[in-house]
């Protein structure tokens, strides 16, 4: 019987989940219930005492044994229980305390330790004298002492079980997480007699829980950051301008990583002089919010751009870095950096376009995770920047195209008006001359009006042709030594009648000793004429125009100023653009196509010069200044003047009249043939005409003319085909007859083609009668030599 009790007593110390043998009695979850239901004097009752494996049940088992022993002591005192029963119960209590890993303690009714606790001594190294009473509190972590003592006082007052966690210093000095549990022992009257409790080491579990919580927190933070990164990407990519993108990048970087300072720099072609910076400063630095970032391309920030690799410095590393001060966000009065993180902005082609910088993290130093987030944000930002650039370029191109279409439409409308206006005068006076006897004076006036308007139309066409040559890059100059003073006088002579008609005074100031320069005298006269014509056009009656020629170092300077309408500031940058006019409406006061100044700029640039416009404002006149280097002229068509390309034209005839000279005129237009025929016959020539190449060949064989004047564009066979067939004839049959190309094809390449085809002279329609006569006379003289 004794052996069986010992066996059951040992088994009661084993956790129920680990017992190999079945028990004869049921396992009870609470000891006090069994004690109250059994007779304490019956030794067999103690055989059913078992414990569960949880710390809470362990404490309940210990408390129940403590109460059971107290009742046994009372029964022993009354003589109702033999001493061996009490000794056996106490032995079982001590065995339970010995085998458990927890520290088991007992305390008085005031909560003070009154008995020795060997396990406490072993764990903490305190002696009984040190821990008895409230001395055990000294082994707690200083931060936990006050709160633990307060919990025990409340539990003592409430007479309720207590549980508290604290950090307890082990004998080796390490603080371990512990959980202390206490159960009050009450007498039959409910008075608190004592306390019994345990202190269990939960450090490993606590650390594991903290690590798990930390990992969960990190995972949650990382997930949150990724979500915010996705939101940042949407926000950045929804911006429609580079400035909005940069501002979004900067603010999102500071928010994602948690920094008080952020700076995004966009460096086109790694040119820090043209860099665009956007700064974010939190309220911590609100006094610096309105400053301007000024960064140079030096230091470790520039290294990030050069290597396209991120960089991260702790506060101590930043303070010790030799280039740390070069990272200041602008002026010297800006706040100093506190730690630093940078990520490069890289374009699709792998080239650096800038970087993102952050400083002064909200908590601690920048981490690897922060760096990874910054790199991801920089990648998203780089894509957004390039997309925005493409969008802006597309929008700009769209605006330019719309503006070009608008200007084209305005130009076509203006061109139609400018062509129809002289046509109205020409056709109107022509009909009057045919239908009405106007008299000599009015007829002469009519002819003057017709001529003036025809010349105006011709000038419009010449301007259009010049612009066409400019656009094609085929406007040429013939360089020679030019006296600018003579060029200016010739141009003034051309515009003087128009100026005198409106009482506009034209003054000149020619500085003596201005050297000759290499240039095209005709084109330079066109430049000065255009500027003078503009000045006269926009100067009111009775105004003043002034032309000044001076030397400025290695260049000559021609300035044309007027007292006219002036130029609005917003139009000054555009005055040399094609088709640009200050007023293109139907109510404008001045005509023209808006091509003159564009031609001026191109002609001046062909001479390696510059032209600029200045005006104090509307109604205050304007000044146009041309600067021409003395050795700056250049020819666009290389080889135009090489020997053998063609026979050089001479505008000077060797004789004044064409008496008896046989000339063949070929043109498919009867009116044109008649005009040329009449012009030449008035100078004494004998003129035959033909309407086609075939007729011309027949006439050559029949009359053997001395000079051929032929159109180029004709149906069937053109002028080139005619000349090719003509050159196949023997010389005595007219195969060597000199030829003039008289055509409406007036481009440089048209002239060159005609001369290379075998024509000795190229004249463009409409032609001055004197020029036509001179060309025919010149060719007849050359043929006679």
Secondary structure, DSSP 4 states (H G I P E B T S, - for coil): -HHHHHHHHHHTTS-GGG--SPPSSPPPS-HHHHHHHS-TT-GGGGGG----SSHHHHHHHHHHHHHHHHHHHHHHHTTSS-HHHHHHHHHHHHHHHHH-SSEEEEEETTS-B-S--HHHHHHH---HHHHTBTGGGGGB-HHHHHHHHHHHHHHHHHT--EEEEEEEE-TTS-EEEEEEEEEEEE-TT--EEEEEEEEEE-HHHHHHHHHHHHHHHHHHHHHHHHHHHHHHHHHHHT--SHHHHHHHHHHHHHHHHTEEEEEEEE-GGG-GGG-EEEEEE-GGGGGGTT------S-HHHHHHHHHT--EEE-HHHHHH-TTGGGG-SSSTTSPPPSSEEEEEEE-TTS-EEEEEEEEEESSSS--HHHHHHHHHHHHHHHHHHHHHHHHHHHHHHHHHHHHHHHHHHHHHHHHHHHHHHHHHHHHHHHHHHHHS--HHHHHHHHHHHHHHHHHHHHHHHHHHHHHHHHHHT------EEE-HHHHHHHHHHHHHHHHHHTT-EEEEEE-TTPPPEEE-HHHHHHHHHHHHHHHHHTSPTT-EEEEEEEEETTEEEEEEEESSS---HHHHTTTTSTT--S--STT-S----S-HHHHHHHHHHHTT-EEEEE-SSTTS-EEEEEEEETT----SSTTTT-TTSSPPP-SS-S-S--TT-EEEEE-S-HHHHHHHHHHHHTTT-EEEEESSHHHHHHHHHHH--SEEEE-S--SSS-HHHHHHHHHTS-GGGTTT-EEEEEES--SHHHHHHHHHHT-SEEEESS--HHHHHHHHHHHHHHHH-
